[in-house]
Every structure is written in C-alpha cells, then in structure tokens.
Amino acid sequence: MSNPVGTLRLKANARARVLHGHPWVFVNEVEAPLPASFDGEVVECRDRAGRPLGSGIYNSRSQIVWRRFSRERASLDQDYFHRAVERAKAHRDGLGTPFGEVRRLIWSEADDLPGVVVDQYADTLVVQIQTLAMERRRALLETALDRAVSPREIIYRQDGTLRRLEGLPGGTFTRSGRAWEPRWMTIDGVDVWLDLQQGQKTGFYLDQRQQHARVARHCAGRRVLDAFCNQGGFALQAARAGATEVLGLDSAEDAIAAARRNAERLGNRAVSFSVANVFDWFNAPVRQQEPAWDVIILDPPPFAKSKSALEGALRGYKEINLRAMQRLVPGGLLATYTCSHHMQDAELRGVLADAATDARRRVTVVEYCHQPPDHPVLVTMAESEYLRGYLLRVD
C-alpha cells in the first residue's frame, strides 16, 4: 500500500482532541471531508497551520472520519502489519502468566491497528475487524498473525455494531471455511466450554480474568452471589476457592446453560445458576426473608452505550448497587464493575457514594479494579479504557 494519498485539514476554530494526542478526528472538525473515493485509504491530517498530525485511515461514511495509526508519514503495508503485530505480541509475552496461551493479543488503537481486536485461545485466534481500511487489508493482517503466532485457525467475528457504522457487512466465518467445533479449554484452572464462533463477543470475557482470581481470594467459607454471571466466571472461581454456597444469576438462557455445563464439569455442588432479571430478583419481597450474602458480585453489561444514555445508566447502576449493599452481611464484600467507557471513575464513585448513603451502610474501598494489561489503555484516549470497578467492604 502507498503512502498517504490525501490530506485532511482541521478547521481553524476546531477544539479537536487530536491536538491533545487523541487518535480520532470527527467529521465536524475538518474544513472539508475528502471524496468517498478516499474511503479506506491512508490519509494525512494537518492542523490549521499546516503542521502534520500523522497518518490515519479515512472513511467518509463514519462520524470518525480519520483514525491515526502513526504520528509519522507512514504506509499501511505488509511491513507495517508485521511490526505492529510483533510489538503487540512482545508486550503480551512480557506480561507472563496468566497471559500466555489465552489473552487479548491486539487491542485496536492501543496497538496502532485501529478497529482490529484479536483474542488468542491457544492455537485459535478470534478476530474482529471494525474499520473499512483494515477490512481491505485483512490479508496483510492475516499474514502478520501467521508469522507472529502460527494459529491453526482464525475465526472472524464480523458481527459488531461498529462495522455497520463503517458501511461494512456482518457475518461470522473461519479462515479454513470449516466450522469451529466448541470444546473444553482450561482457563485459570477451570475447564470452560468455549464456542468461539457462535458464543458472545469473542467467546469468553478475557478482560475479567484477573478479577475472577481477586474476588475468589475472599470467598472461602462464604456465601457468594454472582449477579450478571454470564458463563459463570466469577462463580466457578469462587466455588473452586472454597465458597460454601454460590448462586449465579443472568437473564440470558444460553449463558446460564453454558454456566451450568461448566459447573457440572467442575464437579462442585456448592454452585448453582438461575435465569433471572437481576433487578427484579433483588426487588422481590421474598428477598427480605432470606439470609444476607457474604460476597456479592455485580458485573452488568454496559448500561451506557452512548453519552446520551449516561444519565439513565447512572440511575441503573445506583439502583443495583443499593440493592446489593442492602443484601450484604455487615463486613460483607461487594465487587462491582462497569464496562461502559462513557462512565468515568468520578461517576462510578458518585454512584457508589449515593447508594451507600441510601443503604445507610459504611462502605470502604478494599481495592480499585481495572482492565488487565493485555487490554492496554492509551492515556490520550479515554475510549481505550472501559472496564473499572471496586472491591468494597460494606459494614
């Protein structure tokens, strides 16, 4: 591929975040968009004074018209892909256990490959491509992945909503053309039934693995509630750590079926799962007659998928945290998380403070929680940081 084939210029009065290191430029920040013939190509961006801001990929169909991949004048060719993938792999290799055979290998802009997400499950890679330019260069990406990790199979999960915003079709397929058969894989000491081709997201929530272990340290000899449990990641590790009773709740029947299958494989009778709307479950009058829990985990899906949804999301987060605090024994542990990148730490801390006030409980921070280092965060790009939470002592 060639060097940049066009140039964008910022508006004179644009308060663009790219001037402060962010890798995105929005359509309302440029003097004039380039023709659609530039879609998917490498384009240079300059500020109003003509100073270069780097090379990026362009798409006039997206509100984010430019995504930087290099601060230099650069080509998006095979050599670039080799270098970017090797850098990403070297970073994960340097993390040690548990980021060996199962890990996030590439995390979009944080690894200088805008719109590319790659999760590695031993000899299988699950790839999401969410930008037009990277989709057109899928063969170059594949070659770089082959050289770096030699996967036996690559599964393309092209079912994300961002693809539609880029004008890209959906669909899920394998490189070989053969269906990927679901199978057992041991992740952090627990056998998990993985369906990487048809399961949720890329097959497993790798971003919570460290938190599974951290919460499990507090669960021996205790009763544990895992709300929004998905496939049972927290619940299974809690049971393995010696919890006397573990209940997992989720509204998705397929997730609960997978969790039950995993629990049967674990062979621990202390853990069980139920299909339930977590809000309704907490609000049911029968809860008041039941014993309180020693540990409650709240790991809900993103309530705030856009800035406009944040206000309603804050109400939802406060409600669920309030109910959990009310159902904990004195001195109990609340592990609470948000994966909404629009919800910053200040908003989450405020929600927890309001919930503690309404619950009339004294709440102290045991530990601040964050996405693991195989999901690196660019300090100039808030969107690269999406998972945060707290371990709280509720007295």
C-alpha positions in Angstrom: 0.0 0.0 0.0 1.2 3.5 -0.7 1.9 6.5 1.5 -1.0 8.9 2.3 -3.0 9.6 -0.8 -4.8 12.7 0.6 -4.7 15.4 3.2 -7.3 16.5 5.8 -7.1 19.8 7.4 -8.7 20.8 10.7 -11.0 23.8 11.0 -9.5 27.0 12.3 -11.6 27.0 15.4 -11.8 23.2 15.9 -11.3 22.1 19.5 -10.3 18.8 18.3 -9.0 16.2 20.8 -6.4 15.1 18.2 -4.5 18.3 19.1 -4.0 16.8 22.6 -2.9 13.3 21.5 -6.3 11.6 20.8 -6.1 9.4 17.6 -9.5 10.3 16.2 -10.8 13.2 14.1 -14.5 13.7 13.7 -16.2 14.9 10.5 -17.3 18.2 12.1 -13.7 19.0 13.0 -12.3 19.2 9.4 -12.5 22.0 6.9 -13.9 19.7 4.3 -14.3 16.0 4.0 -12.5 14.1 1.2 -14.5 12.4 -1.5 -15.8 8.9 -0.9 -13.1 7.6 -3.3 -10.7 8.1 -0.4 -12.7 5.8 1.9 -10.5 3.0 3.3 -7.3 4.7 2.2 -4.4 6.2 4.2 -4.7 9.9 4.6 -2.6 12.6 6.3 -4.1 15.0 8.7 -2.8 18.5 9.4 -3.7 21.3 11.8 -4.9 24.7 10.6 -1.3 25.9 10.5 -0.3 23.0 8.2 1.6 21.0 10.8 1.3 17.3 10.3 -0.6 15.2 12.9 0.2 11.8 11.4 -1.1 9.2 9.1 -4.5 7.6 9.5 -7.3 5.7 7.9 -10.2 7.5 6.3 -13.9 6.8 5.9 -16.4 9.5 4.9 -19.3 7.2 6.0 -18.3 7.3 9.6 -18.6 10.2 12.1 -15.0 9.4 13.0 -13.5 10.2 9.6 -9.9 9.7 10.5 -8.2 7.3 12.9 -4.4 7.7 13.3 -2.2 4.7 13.3 1.2 6.6 13.1 2.5 10.0 14.0 4.8 9.8 11.0 4.2 9.8 7.3 3.6 6.0 7.0 2.4 3.3 4.8 -0.1 0.7 5.8 1.7 -2.1 4.1 2.9 -5.6 5.0 5.9 -4.4 6.8 3.8 -2.1 8.9 1.5 -5.0 9.9 4.4 -7.3 10.7 5.9 -4.6 13.0 2.6 -3.7 14.7 1.6 -7.3 15.4 5.1 -8.2 16.7 5.1 -5.2 19.1 1.7 -6.3 20.4 2.8 -9.9 20.9 6.0 -8.8 22.6 4.1 -6.7 25.0 1.8 -9.7 26.0 4.7 -12.1 26.1 6.4 -9.7 28.6 3.3 -9.9 31.0 4.0 -13.5 32.0 1.3 -15.7 33.4 -1.7 -15.8 33.1 -1.3 -14.0 29.7 0.2 -16.9 27.9 -2.0 -19.1 25.7 -5.2 -17.2 26.4 -5.1 -13.4 26.1 -6.0 -10.3 24.1 -3.3 -10.1 21.5 -4.4 -6.9 19.8 -6.5 -4.0 21.2 -7.3 -1.6 18.4 -5.7 1.9 18.6 -3.8 0.9 21.8 -1.8 -1.4 19.5 -1.7 1.0 16.5 -4.2 -1.1 14.5 -7.4 1.0 14.6 -10.5 -1.2 14.6 -8.7 -4.5 15.0 -9.3 -6.7 18.0 -7.7 -10.1 18.3 -8.1 -12.6 21.1 -5.9 -15.7 21.3 -7.1 -19.0 22.6 -4.1 -21.3 22.3 -3.9 -22.2 18.6 -7.1 -20.3 17.6 -7.4 -16.6 17.0 -10.7 -14.7 17.2 -10.5 -11.6 15.1 -12.9 -8.6 14.9 -12.3 -6.0 12.2 -14.4 -2.9 12.6 -12.9 -0.4 10.1 -13.0 -0.3 6.3 -9.3 0.2 5.8 -8.4 -2.8 7.9 -11.0 -4.9 6.3 -9.5 -4.2 2.9 -6.1 -5.2 4.3 -7.3 -8.4 6.0 -4.8 -10.5 4.0 -1.9 -8.4 5.3 -3.1 -8.7 8.9 -3.5 -12.5 8.4 0.0 -12.9 7.1 1.4 -10.9 10.1 -0.6 -13.0 12.5 0.6 -16.2 10.9 4.2 -15.1 11.2 3.8 -14.0 14.8 1.8 -16.8 16.4 1.2 -19.5 13.7 -2.5 -20.1 14.5 -4.2 -23.3 13.4 -7.4 -21.5 12.8 -8.6 -17.9 12.6 -12.3 -17.1 13.3 -13.6 -13.8 12.0 -16.4 -12.3 14.2 -17.7 -9.6 11.9 -20.9 -9.0 13.9 -20.1 -5.8 15.8 -22.3 -2.7 15.5 -19.2 -0.6 14.6 -19.0 -2.4 11.2 -22.4 -1.0 10.2 -21.3 2.5 11.0 -18.3 1.9 8.7 -20.6 0.6 5.9 -19.3 -3.0 6.4 -21.4 -6.2 6.2 -21.7 -8.6 9.2 -21.1 -12.3 9.4 -19.0 -14.9 11.2 -16.7 -17.3 9.4 -13.4 -19.2 9.7 -10.4 -18.9 7.5 -10.5 -22.6 6.7 -14.2 -22.5 5.8 -14.8 -25.3 8.3 -17.0 -24.8 11.4 -15.0 -24.4 14.6 -16.3 -27.1 16.9 -16.9 -26.0 20.5 -14.6 -27.6 23.0 -13.3 -27.5 26.6 -10.4 -25.3 27.4 -8.8 -24.8 30.8 -8.6 -21.1 31.7 -7.0 -20.2 35.1 -7.5 -23.7 36.4 -11.2 -24.1 35.4 -12.5 -26.0 32.4 -14.7 -23.8 30.3 -16.8 -24.9 27.3 -16.0 -22.5 24.6 -18.0 -21.7 21.4 -15.7 -19.2 19.8 -17.6 -19.0 16.6 -21.2 -18.6 17.8 -20.8 -17.5 21.5 -21.0 -14.0 22.9 -18.4 -11.5 21.8 -15.1 -13.4 21.1 -16.2 -16.4 23.1 -15.1 -15.5 26.7 -14.8 -12.3 28.7 -11.0 -12.3 29.0 -11.0 -8.8 30.5 -12.3 -10.1 33.9 -9.8 -13.0 34.4 -7.7 -11.1 37.0 -10.9 -10.0 38.8 -12.1 -13.6 39.0 -9.0 -14.5 40.9 -9.0 -11.4 43.1 -12.6 -11.9 44.2 -12.1 -15.6 44.8 -9.5 -14.9 47.4 -12.3 -13.5 49.6 -14.8 -16.4 49.1 -13.5 -19.4 51.1 -16.2 -20.4 53.6 -18.6 -17.7 52.5 -21.9 -17.5 50.6 -21.5 -15.8 47.3 -23.9 -14.2 44.8 -22.7 -13.7 41.2 -25.1 -11.3 39.5 -25.0 -10.9 35.7 -22.9 -14.1 35.8 -22.7 -14.8 32.1 -20.9 -18.2 31.7 -20.1 -18.2 35.5 -16.5 -16.9 35.5 -16.7 -15.4 39.0 -19.0 -18.1 40.4 -16.8 -21.0 39.3 -13.6 -19.5 40.7 -15.5 -18.7 44.0 -16.6 -22.3 44.3 -13.1 -23.5 43.4 -11.8 -21.3 46.2 -14.0 -22.9 48.8 -17.2 -20.9 49.0 -19.9 -22.8 50.9 -22.7 -21.6 48.5 -22.6 -19.8 45.2 -25.6 -18.6 43.2 -25.2 -17.2 39.7 -27.9 -15.1 38.0 -28.3 -14.0 34.4 -31.2 -13.2 32.2 -29.7 -14.9 29.1 -30.8 -18.6 29.0 -27.9 -19.6 26.7 -25.4 -18.1 29.2 -26.9 -19.9 32.1 -26.9 -23.2 30.1 -23.2 -22.7 29.5 -22.6 -21.8 33.2 -24.4 -25.0 34.3 -22.3 -27.1 31.9 -19.1 -25.6 33.3 -20.3 -26.2 36.8 -21.1 -29.8 36.1 -17.6 -30.2 34.7 -16.1 -28.6 37.8 -18.0 -31.1 39.9 -18.7 -28.7 42.8 -22.1 -29.0 44.3 -21.9 -25.6 46.1 -22.5 -23.7 42.9 -25.9 -23.3 41.1 -27.3 -21.0 38.4 -30.7 -19.5 37.7 -32.2 -17.5 34.8 -33.4 -14.2 36.3 -33.6 -10.5 35.7 -31.2 -9.3 38.4 -33.2 -6.1 39.2 -36.4 -8.0 39.6 -34.7 -10.7 41.6 -33.3 -8.1 44.1 -36.7 -6.3 44.4 -38.7 -9.5 45.0 -40.4 -9.3 48.5 -39.1 -12.8 49.3 -35.5 -11.5 49.4 -36.3 -9.8 52.8 -36.9 -13.2 54.4 -33.7 -14.8 53.0 -30.3 -14.7 54.7 -27.9 -12.0 53.6 -24.9 -12.8 51.4 -21.2 -12.6 52.4 -20.0 -11.7 48.9 -21.9 -10.1 46.1 -20.5 -9.6 42.6 -22.1 -7.1 40.2 -20.7 -7.3 36.6 -23.5 -6.0 34.4 -23.5 -5.4 30.7 -22.8 -1.7 29.6 -25.8 0.4 30.6 -24.4 3.5 28.9 -23.7 2.6 25.3 -23.7 6.3 24.4 -23.2 9.7 26.1 -26.9 10.3 25.8 -27.7 7.1 27.8 -25.4 8.0 30.7 -28.0 9.7 32.9 -30.3 6.7 32.8 -27.3 4.4 33.2 -26.3 6.2 36.4 -29.7 5.5 37.9 -29.5 1.9 36.9 -26.0 1.5 38.5 -27.1 3.2 41.7 -30.2 1.0 42.0 -28.4 -2.3 41.6 -25.6 -1.3 43.9 -28.0 -0.1 46.5 -29.9 -3.4 46.4 -26.6 -5.3 46.7 -25.5 -3.3 49.7 -28.8 -3.9 51.4 -28.4 -7.7 50.9 -24.8 -8.0 52.3 -24.0 -9.1 55.9 -22.1 -6.5 58.0 -18.5 -6.6 56.8 -19.5 -8.3 53.5 -17.7 -7.7 50.2 -19.2 -6.0 47.2 -17.3 -6.5 43.9 -18.9 -4.0 41.5 -17.9 -3.2 37.9 -18.9 -1.1 34.9 -17.8 -1.8 31.3 -19.3 1.4 30.0 -16.4 3.6 28.8 -18.7 6.7 28.9 -18.9 6.2 32.7 -15.7 7.5 34.2 -14.4 6.8 37.7 -15.8 10.0 39.1 -19.3 9.0 38.0 -18.9 5.4 39.4 -17.6 6.7 42.7 -20.5 9.1 42.9 -23.0 6.3 42.2 -21.5 4.1 44.9 -21.5 7.0 47.4 -25.1 7.7 46.8 -26.0 4.0 47.1 -24.1 3.7 50.4 -25.9 6.8 51.7 -29.3 5.5 50.8 -28.5 2.0 52.1 -27.3 3.6 55.4 -24.1 1.5 55.2 -20.5 2.4 55.9 -18.6 1.5 52.8 -14.8 1.5 52.4 -12.6 0.7 49.4 -10.6 -2.6 49.6 -9.3 -2.4 46.1 -9.6 -0.4 42.9 -10.2 -2.6 39.8 -9.2 -2.1 36.2 -9.0 -3.9 32.9 -5.9 -6.2 32.7 -2.6 -5.2 30.9 -3.3 -7.3 27.8 -6.1 -4.7 27.2 -3.7 -1.6 27.3 -5.0 1.9 27.9 -3.8 4.9 25.9 -3.7 7.8 28.3 -4.7 10.2 25.5 -7.7 8.1 24.5 -10.4 7.6 27.1 -12.3 5.2 24.9 -9.5 2.6 25.3 -10.3 2.3 29.0 -13.7 0.8 29.5 -13.6 -1.6 32.5 -13.3 -0.3 36.0 -14.7 -1.3 39.4 -14.2 -1.6 43.1 -13.9 -4.2 45.8 -15.8 -2.7 48.7 -16.3 -3.6 52.4 -19.8 -2.9 53.4 -20.2 -2.5 57.2 
